[in-house]
Amino acid sequence: LVGLIFTLGTALFPRQIMTVFTSEEVLITEGAKYLRMVSLSYLLTGFTQVYFGMMKVCDRARLSSLIGSLAVVLNIGLNALLIFGVGFFPAMGISGAALATVLARVFETVMVGIAVEKGICPPLRIGALLRSGNKALHADFWKYTLPILINQLGWGGGVTMYSVIMGHLGSDAVAANSIAGIVRTMIASLCWGIAAGAGIVIGGMLGRNELEEAKKAGGSFVRFSILIGAASGLVILALTPLVLHIIHLEPLAQVYLKYMLFMAAYYIIGNSLNSTVIGGIFPAGGDTKFGMICDVVTLWCVVVPMGMIGAFVLKLPVLAVAFILTLDEFVKLPVVYKHYMKYQWVRNLTTES
């Protein structure tokens, strides 16, 4: 349903959506062209991501990783072919990038469908759950799921506001922020994978009533996430000269990109730790309300207002605004750690049928 809403929105109102993100006419025109063509991918992504989540908790994590990885490789290859027009493929520019994304999502959907058909992954029966006569199960579903849904919507909306703010600071800021965001996301995907793995492993331990073992595993994942975050930051620093050499931007945008990559290097440390704790460990024990409140308050009551005031009221330099928008992970870090040490997440959620 959420995917359908995004598909209809981007297909019917692409230009209106782009005006929210930037005031540059060229970017609005090209962005609208991209959104209209890529719109179908949002519906397909909504379908496949639910099944990927099911695969991970049904001991089919390798399959979801394989399908996702193949889709990424396919997307990259099709981007090269369709953007620049290699061989008999037409040079489609930004429309080619959108088409490549749609085709990669179609591939994911087909592979997931095959997995369900062959019984490798169970079919999704949300309707059966919601109509179930088991009132306790029904109540638990909404009790633990609704905060996660609100959390993801709030977090996603808040992060989107970062792009909205940067998008109104000029084309140089937009270009630099977009590339820095791509690099950061590519490196951070490892951290997010650890967070997902932490949720699966600790959730299994809690389900088997291995509470003390789960506490120890949680500590190990926390330490590991800090280590991976620091290593990821060093990777970004190491890649910075290469990125600046490969990417050709206007001189001012090049300067912005350099310092935004430096900011990404320390940002990813906090992101790695918070993703593991809020997105992995806490939900494993049903502690979902805290993450919802923490993320929504941090983004919508602190960082987004600060960013908007800095950009549009105080008229701060672009890099100062970019710095403000990297503070969210560190603003909530002390509160997250304090809540973690209360061990309210150490609970067995399973019930006897």
Short mmCIF file of the C-alpha atoms (twelve columns), coordinates in Angstrom:
data_MODEL
# 
_entry.id   MODEL 
# 
loop_
_atom_site.group_PDB 
_atom_site.id 
_atom_site.type_symbol 
_atom_site.label_atom_id 
_atom_site.label_alt_id 
_atom_site.label_comp_id 
_atom_site.label_asym_id 
_atom_site.label_seq_id 
_atom_site.Cartn_x 
_atom_site.Cartn_y 
_atom_site.Cartn_z 
_atom_site.pdbx_PDB_model_num 
ATOM 1   C CA . LEU A 1   0.000  0.000   0.000   1 
ATOM 2   C CA . VAL A 2   2.821  2.415   0.884   1 
ATOM 3   C CA . GLY A 3   4.651  1.495   -2.309  1 
ATOM 4   C CA . LEU A 4   1.485  2.120   -4.326  1 
ATOM 5   C CA . ILE A 5   1.107  5.581   -2.780  1 
ATOM 6   C CA . PHE A 6   4.665  6.511   -3.738  1 
ATOM 7   C CA . THR A 7   4.223  5.065   -7.224  1 
ATOM 8   C CA . LEU A 8   1.062  7.074   -7.871  1 
ATOM 9   C CA . GLY A 9   2.534  10.214  -6.351  1 
ATOM 10  C CA . THR A 10  5.726  10.178  -8.413  1 
ATOM 11  C CA . ALA A 11  3.912  9.141   -11.597 1 
ATOM 12  C CA . LEU A 12  1.195  11.796  -11.388 1 
ATOM 13  C CA . PHE A 13  2.965  14.706  -9.678  1 
ATOM 14  C CA . PRO A 14  6.701  14.424  -10.400 1 
ATOM 15  C CA . ARG A 15  7.267  18.116  -11.041 1 
ATOM 16  C CA . GLN A 16  5.383  19.203  -7.945  1 
ATOM 17  C CA . ILE A 17  7.449  16.798  -5.845  1 
ATOM 18  C CA . MET A 18  10.715 18.118  -7.286  1 
ATOM 19  C CA . THR A 19  9.801  21.714  -6.444  1 
ATOM 20  C CA . VAL A 20  9.820  20.682  -2.790  1 
ATOM 21  C CA . PHE A 21  13.424 19.513  -3.083  1 
ATOM 22  C CA . THR A 22  14.959 22.308  -5.146  1 
ATOM 23  C CA . SER A 23  14.284 25.677  -6.726  1 
ATOM 24  C CA . GLU A 24  16.683 25.105  -9.661  1 
ATOM 25  C CA . GLU A 25  14.608 24.820  -12.862 1 
ATOM 26  C CA . VAL A 26  17.060 22.479  -14.596 1 
ATOM 27  C CA . LEU A 27  17.068 20.106  -11.633 1 
ATOM 28  C CA . ILE A 28  13.275 20.206  -11.407 1 
ATOM 29  C CA . THR A 29  12.866 19.319  -15.088 1 
ATOM 30  C CA . GLU A 30  15.403 16.491  -15.078 1 
ATOM 31  C CA . GLY A 31  14.258 15.212  -11.696 1 
ATOM 32  C CA . ALA A 32  10.621 15.102  -12.805 1 
ATOM 33  C CA . LYS A 33  11.644 13.107  -15.854 1 
ATOM 34  C CA . TYR A 34  13.460 10.624  -13.617 1 
ATOM 35  C CA . LEU A 35  10.645 10.327  -11.065 1 
ATOM 36  C CA . ARG A 36  7.970  9.660   -13.664 1 
ATOM 37  C CA . MET A 37  9.928  6.779   -15.182 1 
ATOM 38  C CA . VAL A 38  11.191 5.305   -11.902 1 
ATOM 39  C CA . SER A 39  7.756  5.416   -10.230 1 
ATOM 40  C CA . LEU A 40  6.945  1.729   -10.787 1 
ATOM 41  C CA . SER A 41  10.021 0.700   -8.809  1 
ATOM 42  C CA . TYR A 42  8.505  1.957   -5.536  1 
ATOM 43  C CA . LEU A 43  5.595  -0.466  -5.762  1 
ATOM 44  C CA . LEU A 44  7.936  -3.356  -6.562  1 
ATOM 45  C CA . THR A 45  10.325 -2.360  -3.775  1 
ATOM 46  C CA . GLY A 46  7.498  -2.393  -1.244  1 
ATOM 47  C CA . PHE A 47  6.732  -5.974  -2.289  1 
ATOM 48  C CA . THR A 48  10.293 -7.332  -2.355  1 
ATOM 49  C CA . GLN A 49  11.492 -5.679  0.866   1 
ATOM 50  C CA . VAL A 50  8.729  -7.350  2.874   1 
ATOM 51  C CA . TYR A 51  9.751  -10.737 1.504   1 
ATOM 52  C CA . PHE A 52  13.438 -10.016 2.114   1 
ATOM 53  C CA . GLY A 53  12.567 -9.360  5.751   1 
ATOM 54  C CA . MET A 54  10.667 -12.646 5.929   1 
ATOM 55  C CA . MET A 55  13.582 -14.527 4.379   1 
ATOM 56  C CA . LYS A 56  15.962 -13.161 7.009   1 
ATOM 57  C CA . VAL A 57  13.841 -14.326 9.943   1 
ATOM 58  C CA . CYS A 58  13.105 -17.687 8.262   1 
ATOM 59  C CA . ASP A 59  16.804 -18.590 8.006   1 
ATOM 60  C CA . ARG A 60  16.958 -17.613 4.322   1 
ATOM 61  C CA . ALA A 61  19.189 -14.560 4.789   1 
ATOM 62  C CA . ARG A 62  21.685 -15.809 2.205   1 
ATOM 63  C CA . LEU A 63  18.986 -15.975 -0.449  1 
ATOM 64  C CA . SER A 64  17.789 -12.421 0.208   1 
ATOM 65  C CA . SER A 65  21.393 -11.192 0.131   1 
ATOM 66  C CA . LEU A 66  22.052 -13.040 -3.125  1 
ATOM 67  C CA . ILE A 67  18.974 -11.640 -4.861  1 
ATOM 68  C CA . GLY A 68  19.666 -8.133  -3.572  1 
ATOM 69  C CA . SER A 69  23.328 -8.283  -4.616  1 
ATOM 70  C CA . LEU A 70  22.499 -9.535  -8.099  1 
ATOM 71  C CA . ALA A 71  19.947 -6.739  -8.460  1 
ATOM 72  C CA . VAL A 72  22.580 -4.156  -7.494  1 
ATOM 73  C CA . VAL A 73  25.051 -5.548  -10.036 1 
ATOM 74  C CA . LEU A 74  22.326 -5.588  -12.693 1 
ATOM 75  C CA . ASN A 75  21.370 -2.015  -11.832 1 
ATOM 76  C CA . ILE A 76  24.966 -0.796  -12.130 1 
ATOM 77  C CA . GLY A 77  25.457 -2.592  -15.439 1 
ATOM 78  C CA . LEU A 78  22.213 -1.306  -16.922 1 
ATOM 79  C CA . ASN A 79  23.034 2.206   -15.729 1 
ATOM 80  C CA . ALA A 80  26.281 2.128   -17.689 1 
ATOM 81  C CA . LEU A 81  24.552 0.748   -20.783 1 
ATOM 82  C CA . LEU A 82  21.459 2.953   -20.771 1 
ATOM 83  C CA . ILE A 83  22.882 6.250   -19.544 1 
ATOM 84  C CA . PHE A 84  25.791 6.406   -21.984 1 
ATOM 85  C CA . GLY A 85  24.427 4.209   -24.786 1 
ATOM 86  C CA . VAL A 86  26.944 1.368   -24.980 1 
ATOM 87  C CA . GLY A 87  26.723 -0.884  -28.047 1 
ATOM 88  C CA . PHE A 88  23.199 -1.153  -29.430 1 
ATOM 89  C CA . PHE A 89  21.691 0.398   -26.279 1 
ATOM 90  C CA . PRO A 90  20.414 3.970   -26.759 1 
ATOM 91  C CA . ALA A 91  21.949 6.833   -24.753 1 
ATOM 92  C CA . MET A 92  19.002 7.781   -22.533 1 
ATOM 93  C CA . GLY A 93  20.726 9.912   -19.911 1 
ATOM 94  C CA . ILE A 94  18.778 10.325  -16.694 1 
ATOM 95  C CA . SER A 95  15.841 8.364   -18.133 1 
ATOM 96  C CA . GLY A 96  18.235 5.455   -18.623 1 
ATOM 97  C CA . ALA A 97  19.157 5.557   -14.943 1 
ATOM 98  C CA . ALA A 98  15.469 5.390   -14.028 1 
ATOM 99  C CA . LEU A 99  14.792 2.522   -16.428 1 
ATOM 100 C CA . ALA A 100 17.785 0.600   -15.056 1 
ATOM 101 C CA . THR A 101 16.364 0.910   -11.544 1 
ATOM 102 C CA . VAL A 102 12.935 -0.320  -12.657 1 
ATOM 103 C CA . LEU A 103 14.424 -3.321  -14.477 1 
ATOM 104 C CA . ALA A 104 16.511 -4.224  -11.417 1 
ATOM 105 C CA . ARG A 105 13.376 -4.118  -9.245  1 
ATOM 106 C CA . VAL A 106 11.522 -6.283  -11.784 1 
ATOM 107 C CA . PHE A 107 14.366 -8.812  -11.531 1 
ATOM 108 C CA . GLU A 108 14.072 -8.814  -7.724  1 
ATOM 109 C CA . THR A 109 10.318 -9.305  -7.914  1 
ATOM 110 C CA . VAL A 110 10.604 -12.227 -10.323 1 
ATOM 111 C CA . MET A 111 13.254 -13.930 -8.179  1 
ATOM 112 C CA . VAL A 112 11.166 -13.489 -5.023  1 
ATOM 113 C CA . GLY A 113 8.138  -14.892 -6.849  1 
ATOM 114 C CA . ILE A 114 10.145 -17.962 -7.875  1 
ATOM 115 C CA . ALA A 115 11.329 -18.453 -4.278  1 
ATOM 116 C CA . VAL A 116 7.745  -18.337 -2.998  1 
ATOM 117 C CA . GLU A 117 6.497  -20.642 -5.759  1 
ATOM 118 C CA . LYS A 118 9.156  -23.241 -4.950  1 
ATOM 119 C CA . GLY A 119 8.413  -23.073 -1.229  1 
ATOM 120 C CA . ILE A 120 11.817 -21.620 -0.348  1 
ATOM 121 C CA . CYS A 121 10.098 -18.628 1.239   1 
ATOM 122 C CA . PRO A 122 6.635  -18.783 2.851   1 
ATOM 123 C CA . PRO A 123 3.882  -16.719 1.201   1 
ATOM 124 C CA . LEU A 124 2.852  -13.475 2.832   1 
ATOM 125 C CA . ARG A 125 -0.498 -13.736 4.625   1 
ATOM 126 C CA . ILE A 126 -0.943 -10.440 6.472   1 
ATOM 127 C CA . GLY A 127 -4.696 -10.613 5.868   1 
ATOM 128 C CA . ALA A 128 -4.910 -13.988 7.587   1 
ATOM 129 C CA . LEU A 129 -3.025 -12.598 10.571  1 
ATOM 130 C CA . LEU A 130 -5.269 -9.552  10.856  1 
ATOM 131 C CA . ARG A 131 -8.387 -11.732 10.618  1 
ATOM 132 C CA . SER A 132 -7.035 -14.239 13.097  1 
ATOM 133 C CA . GLY A 133 -9.202 -15.120 16.060  1 
ATOM 134 C CA . ASN A 134 -6.109 -15.014 18.276  1 
ATOM 135 C CA . LYS A 135 -6.660 -11.603 19.871  1 
ATOM 136 C CA . ALA A 136 -3.381 -11.729 21.793  1 
ATOM 137 C CA . LEU A 137 -1.389 -12.314 18.598  1 
ATOM 138 C CA . HIS A 138 -3.353 -9.593  16.844  1 
ATOM 139 C CA . ALA A 139 -2.628 -7.140  19.673  1 
ATOM 140 C CA . ASP A 140 1.067  -8.044  19.759  1 
ATOM 141 C CA . PHE A 141 1.349  -7.523  16.010  1 
ATOM 142 C CA . TRP A 142 0.177  -3.930  16.247  1 
ATOM 143 C CA . LYS A 143 1.940  -3.279  19.557  1 
ATOM 144 C CA . TYR A 144 5.366  -4.068  18.143  1 
ATOM 145 C CA . THR A 145 4.852  -3.248  14.462  1 
ATOM 146 C CA . LEU A 146 3.144  0.146   14.605  1 
ATOM 147 C CA . PRO A 147 6.029  1.921   16.410  1 
ATOM 148 C CA . ILE A 148 8.480  0.506   13.858  1 
ATOM 149 C CA . LEU A 149 6.297  1.744   11.009  1 
ATOM 150 C CA . ILE A 150 6.029  5.220   12.547  1 
ATOM 151 C CA . ASN A 151 9.758  5.186   13.287  1 
ATOM 152 C CA . GLN A 152 10.686 4.350   9.700   1 
ATOM 153 C CA . LEU A 153 8.279  6.911   8.256   1 
ATOM 154 C CA . GLY A 154 9.494  9.574   10.672  1 
ATOM 155 C CA . TRP A 155 13.153 8.782   10.095  1 
ATOM 156 C CA . GLY A 156 12.749 8.565   6.333   1 
ATOM 157 C CA . GLY A 157 10.815 11.820  6.252   1 
ATOM 158 C CA . GLY A 158 13.418 13.534  8.414   1 
ATOM 159 C CA . VAL A 159 16.318 12.391  6.259   1 
ATOM 160 C CA . THR A 160 14.361 13.502  3.191   1 
ATOM 161 C CA . MET A 161 14.102 16.953  4.754   1 
ATOM 162 C CA . TYR A 162 17.902 17.076  4.723   1 
ATOM 163 C CA . SER A 163 17.770 16.872  0.927   1 
ATOM 164 C CA . VAL A 164 15.012 19.497  0.854   1 
ATOM 165 C CA . ILE A 165 17.142 21.904  2.883   1 
ATOM 166 C CA . MET A 166 20.300 21.306  0.841   1 
ATOM 167 C CA . GLY A 167 18.300 21.444  -2.378  1 
ATOM 168 C CA . HIS A 168 17.481 25.107  -1.812  1 
ATOM 169 C CA . LEU A 169 21.107 26.123  -1.269  1 
ATOM 170 C CA . GLY A 170 22.097 26.043  -4.939  1 
ATOM 171 C CA . SER A 171 23.100 23.523  -7.594  1 
ATOM 172 C CA . ASP A 172 26.658 23.189  -6.223  1 
ATOM 173 C CA . ALA A 173 25.305 22.131  -2.829  1 
ATOM 174 C CA . VAL A 174 22.855 19.716  -4.473  1 
ATOM 175 C CA . ALA A 175 25.545 18.056  -6.592  1 
ATOM 176 C CA . ALA A 176 28.024 17.692  -3.740  1 
ATOM 177 C CA . ASN A 177 25.403 16.474  -1.269  1 
ATOM 178 C CA . SER A 178 24.063 13.898  -3.740  1 
ATOM 179 C CA . ILE A 179 27.474 12.363  -4.409  1 
ATOM 180 C CA . ALA A 180 28.507 12.420  -0.747  1 
ATOM 181 C CA . GLY A 181 25.201 10.735  0.100   1 
ATOM 182 C CA . ILE A 182 25.800 7.988   -2.455  1 
ATOM 183 C CA . VAL A 183 29.285 7.256   -1.109  1 
ATOM 184 C CA . ARG A 184 28.040 7.279   2.482   1 
ATOM 185 C CA . THR A 185 25.114 4.977   1.682   1 
ATOM 186 C CA . MET A 186 27.328 2.492   -0.158  1 
ATOM 187 C CA . ILE A 187 29.718 2.210   2.783   1 
ATOM 188 C CA . ALA A 188 26.963 2.333   5.424   1 
ATOM 189 C CA . SER A 189 25.166 -0.637  3.864   1 
ATOM 190 C CA . LEU A 190 27.612 -2.910  5.712   1 
ATOM 191 C CA . CYS A 191 26.664 -1.268  9.010   1 
ATOM 192 C CA . TRP A 192 22.959 -1.705  8.257   1 
ATOM 193 C CA . GLY A 193 23.574 -5.350  7.430   1 
ATOM 194 C CA . ILE A 194 25.138 -5.834  10.856  1 
ATOM 195 C CA . ALA A 195 22.099 -4.194  12.439  1 
ATOM 196 C CA . ALA A 196 19.773 -6.603  10.631  1 
ATOM 197 C CA . GLY A 197 21.956 -9.543  11.623  1 
ATOM 198 C CA . ALA A 198 21.970 -8.422  15.252  1 
ATOM 199 C CA . GLY A 199 18.179 -8.383  15.289  1 
ATOM 200 C CA . ILE A 200 17.950 -11.894 13.859  1 
ATOM 201 C CA . VAL A 201 20.598 -13.446 16.130  1 
ATOM 202 C CA . ILE A 202 19.455 -11.782 19.350  1 
ATOM 203 C CA . GLY A 203 15.789 -12.326 18.498  1 
ATOM 204 C CA . GLY A 204 16.493 -16.041 18.134  1 
ATOM 205 C CA . MET A 205 18.274 -16.153 21.489  1 
ATOM 206 C CA . LEU A 206 15.462 -14.317 23.242  1 
ATOM 207 C CA . GLY A 207 12.916 -16.612 21.603  1 
ATOM 208 C CA . ARG A 208 14.781 -19.607 23.043  1 
ATOM 209 C CA . ASN A 209 14.742 -17.859 26.441  1 
ATOM 210 C CA . GLU A 210 18.539 -17.505 26.445  1 
ATOM 211 C CA . LEU A 211 18.320 -14.104 28.121  1 
ATOM 212 C CA . GLU A 212 21.818 -13.851 29.604  1 
ATOM 213 C CA . GLU A 213 23.391 -15.064 26.371  1 
ATOM 214 C CA . ALA A 214 21.375 -12.443 24.495  1 
ATOM 215 C CA . LYS A 215 22.710 -9.698  26.790  1 
ATOM 216 C CA . LYS A 216 26.273 -10.818 26.100  1 
ATOM 217 C CA . ALA A 217 25.588 -11.020 22.364  1 
ATOM 218 C CA . GLY A 218 24.119 -7.520  22.477  1 
ATOM 219 C CA . GLY A 219 27.321 -6.194  24.019  1 
ATOM 220 C CA . SER A 220 29.381 -7.940  21.358  1 
ATOM 221 C CA . PHE A 221 27.273 -6.445  18.572  1 
ATOM 222 C CA . VAL A 222 27.570 -2.964  20.104  1 
ATOM 223 C CA . ARG A 223 31.359 -3.194  20.222  1 
ATOM 224 C CA . PHE A 224 31.489 -4.675  16.732  1 
ATOM 225 C CA . SER A 225 29.269 -1.912  15.348  1 
ATOM 226 C CA . ILE A 226 31.618 0.742   16.751  1 
ATOM 227 C CA . LEU A 227 34.593 -1.037  15.187  1 
ATOM 228 C CA . ILE A 228 32.853 -1.375  11.819  1 
ATOM 229 C CA . GLY A 229 31.707 2.247   11.966  1 
ATOM 230 C CA . ALA A 230 35.249 3.456   12.606  1 
ATOM 231 C CA . ALA A 231 36.601 1.232   9.826   1 
ATOM 232 C CA . SER A 232 33.898 2.511   7.467   1 
ATOM 233 C CA . GLY A 233 34.864 6.078   8.301   1 
ATOM 234 C CA . LEU A 234 38.480 5.324   7.434   1 
ATOM 235 C CA . VAL A 235 37.347 3.770   4.150   1 
ATOM 236 C CA . ILE A 236 35.461 6.961   3.264   1 
ATOM 237 C CA . LEU A 237 38.558 9.039   4.067   1 
ATOM 238 C CA . ALA A 238 40.688 6.731   1.933   1 
ATOM 239 C CA . LEU A 239 38.224 6.942   -0.963  1 
ATOM 240 C CA . THR A 240 37.911 10.732  -0.823  1 
ATOM 241 C CA . PRO A 241 40.899 11.502  -3.118  1 
ATOM 242 C CA . LEU A 242 39.675 8.896   -5.623  1 
ATOM 243 C CA . VAL A 243 36.116 10.262  -5.611  1 
ATOM 244 C CA . LEU A 244 37.373 13.817  -6.091  1 
ATOM 245 C CA . HIS A 245 39.547 12.631  -8.976  1 
ATOM 246 C CA . ILE A 246 36.792 10.686  -10.745 1 
ATOM 247 C CA . ILE A 247 33.901 13.101  -10.187 1 
ATOM 248 C CA . HIS A 248 34.172 16.325  -12.151 1 
ATOM 249 C CA . LEU A 249 32.130 19.142  -10.613 1 
ATOM 250 C CA . GLU A 250 32.288 22.902  -10.561 1 
ATOM 251 C CA . PRO A 251 35.178 24.166  -8.372  1 
ATOM 252 C CA . LEU A 252 32.892 25.259  -5.521  1 
ATOM 253 C CA . ALA A 253 30.940 21.988  -5.624  1 
ATOM 254 C CA . GLN A 254 34.242 20.096  -5.525  1 
ATOM 255 C CA . VAL A 255 35.172 21.903  -2.305  1 
ATOM 256 C CA . TYR A 256 31.757 21.142  -0.822  1 
ATOM 257 C CA . LEU A 257 32.113 17.475  -1.752  1 
ATOM 258 C CA . LYS A 258 35.528 17.174  -0.108  1 
ATOM 259 C CA . TYR A 259 34.315 18.429  3.254   1 
ATOM 260 C CA . MET A 260 30.987 16.589  3.061   1 
ATOM 261 C CA . LEU A 261 32.921 13.347  2.662   1 
ATOM 262 C CA . PHE A 262 34.946 14.242  5.755   1 
ATOM 263 C CA . MET A 263 31.679 14.770  7.627   1 
ATOM 264 C CA . ALA A 264 30.370 11.427  6.348   1 
ATOM 265 C CA . ALA A 265 33.459 9.724   7.775   1 
ATOM 266 C CA . TYR A 266 32.604 10.579  11.383  1 
ATOM 267 C CA . TYR A 267 28.822 10.497  10.867  1 
ATOM 268 C CA . ILE A 268 28.956 6.836   9.905   1 
ATOM 269 C CA . ILE A 269 30.408 5.853   13.301  1 
ATOM 270 C CA . GLY A 270 27.342 7.092   15.158  1 
ATOM 271 C CA . ASN A 271 25.068 5.747   12.439  1 
ATOM 272 C CA . SER A 272 26.580 2.275   12.730  1 
ATOM 273 C CA . LEU A 273 26.096 2.118   16.495  1 
ATOM 274 C CA . ASN A 274 22.593 3.586   16.535  1 
ATOM 275 C CA . SER A 275 21.418 1.425   13.633  1 
ATOM 276 C CA . THR A 276 22.573 -1.713  15.425  1 
ATOM 277 C CA . VAL A 277 20.976 -0.785  18.738  1 
ATOM 278 C CA . ILE A 278 17.766 0.953   17.612  1 
ATOM 279 C CA . GLY A 279 17.204 -1.015  14.410  1 
ATOM 280 C CA . GLY A 280 18.458 -4.424  15.521  1 
ATOM 281 C CA . ILE A 281 18.812 -5.086  19.238  1 
ATOM 282 C CA . PHE A 282 15.824 -3.178  20.636  1 
ATOM 283 C CA . PRO A 283 13.216 -4.578  18.183  1 
ATOM 284 C CA . ALA A 284 14.493 -8.114  18.825  1 
ATOM 285 C CA . GLY A 285 13.031 -7.832  22.318  1 
ATOM 286 C CA . GLY A 286 9.970  -5.817  21.359  1 
ATOM 287 C CA . ASP A 287 11.427 -2.520  22.619  1 
ATOM 288 C CA . THR A 288 10.171 -0.548  19.621  1 
ATOM 289 C CA . LYS A 289 8.552  2.531   21.185  1 
ATOM 290 C CA . PHE A 290 11.829 3.987   22.423  1 
ATOM 291 C CA . GLY A 291 13.412 3.930   18.971  1 
ATOM 292 C CA . MET A 292 10.337 5.588   17.505  1 
ATOM 293 C CA . ILE A 293 10.357 8.417   20.049  1 
ATOM 294 C CA . CYS A 294 14.122 8.834   19.897  1 
ATOM 295 C CA . ASP A 295 14.375 9.089   16.113  1 
ATOM 296 C CA . VAL A 296 11.285 11.240  15.600  1 
ATOM 297 C CA . VAL A 297 12.176 13.714  18.367  1 
ATOM 298 C CA . THR A 298 15.840 13.949  17.357  1 
ATOM 299 C CA . LEU A 299 15.069 14.596  13.707  1 
ATOM 300 C CA . TRP A 300 11.864 16.622  13.780  1 
ATOM 301 C CA . CYS A 301 12.326 18.554  17.033  1 
ATOM 302 C CA . VAL A 302 16.085 19.152  16.975  1 
ATOM 303 C CA . VAL A 303 18.120 18.654  13.808  1 
ATOM 304 C CA . VAL A 304 15.618 19.508  11.046  1 
ATOM 305 C CA . PRO A 305 14.522 22.776  12.755  1 
ATOM 306 C CA . MET A 306 18.174 23.670  13.415  1 
ATOM 307 C CA . GLY A 307 19.022 22.988  9.786   1 
ATOM 308 C CA . MET A 308 16.135 25.089  8.485   1 
ATOM 309 C CA . ILE A 309 16.957 27.980  10.811  1 
ATOM 310 C CA . GLY A 310 20.618 27.796  9.865   1 
ATOM 311 C CA . ALA A 311 19.890 27.663  6.126   1 
ATOM 312 C CA . PHE A 312 16.958 30.034  5.714   1 
ATOM 313 C CA . VAL A 313 16.995 32.366  8.741   1 
ATOM 314 C CA . LEU A 314 20.646 32.747  9.718   1 
ATOM 315 C CA . LYS A 315 21.820 32.192  6.116   1 
ATOM 316 C CA . LEU A 316 24.781 30.099  7.273   1 
ATOM 317 C CA . PRO A 317 27.347 28.835  4.749   1 
ATOM 318 C CA . VAL A 318 26.523 25.570  2.972   1 
ATOM 319 C CA . LEU A 319 29.117 23.548  4.877   1 
ATOM 320 C CA . ALA A 320 27.857 24.863  8.223   1 
ATOM 321 C CA . VAL A 321 24.340 23.697  7.346   1 
ATOM 322 C CA . ALA A 322 25.704 20.339  6.192   1 
ATOM 323 C CA . PHE A 323 27.493 19.981  9.542   1 
ATOM 324 C CA . ILE A 324 24.282 20.677  11.466  1 
ATOM 325 C CA . LEU A 325 22.532 17.943  9.479   1 
ATOM 326 C CA . THR A 326 25.119 15.374  10.614  1 
ATOM 327 C CA . LEU A 327 24.420 15.923  14.314  1 
ATOM 328 C CA . ASP A 328 21.375 13.664  14.693  1 
ATOM 329 C CA . GLU A 329 23.297 10.452  15.368  1 
ATOM 330 C CA . PHE A 330 25.374 12.078  18.112  1 
ATOM 331 C CA . VAL A 331 22.515 14.029  19.712  1 
ATOM 332 C CA . LYS A 332 20.674 10.800  20.503  1 
ATOM 333 C CA . LEU A 333 23.734 8.660   21.267  1 
ATOM 334 C CA . PRO A 334 23.879 9.251   25.073  1 
ATOM 335 C CA . VAL A 335 20.137 8.599   25.449  1 
ATOM 336 C CA . VAL A 336 20.330 5.450   23.336  1 
ATOM 337 C CA . TYR A 337 23.227 4.057   25.365  1 
ATOM 338 C CA . LYS A 338 21.510 4.842   28.679  1 
ATOM 339 C CA . HIS A 339 18.350 3.062   27.535  1 
ATOM 340 C CA . TYR A 340 20.366 0.108   26.245  1 
ATOM 341 C CA . MET A 341 21.963 -0.378  29.667  1 
ATOM 342 C CA . LYS A 342 18.514 -0.692  31.281  1 
ATOM 343 C CA . TYR A 343 18.127 -3.996  29.369  1 
ATOM 344 C CA . GLN A 344 14.391 -3.515  28.884  1 
ATOM 345 C CA . TRP A 345 14.893 -5.155  25.480  1 
ATOM 346 C CA . VAL A 346 15.852 -8.474  27.095  1 
ATOM 347 C CA . ARG A 347 12.427 -10.123 26.742  1 
ATOM 348 C CA . ASN A 348 11.090 -13.304 25.200  1 
ATOM 349 C CA . LEU A 349 8.216  -12.335 22.891  1 
ATOM 350 C CA . THR A 350 7.227  -15.849 21.868  1 
ATOM 351 C CA . THR A 351 3.908  -17.305 22.988  1 
ATOM 352 C CA . GLU A 352 2.645  -20.854 23.094  1 
ATOM 353 C CA . SER A 353 0.078  -21.665 20.391  1 
# 
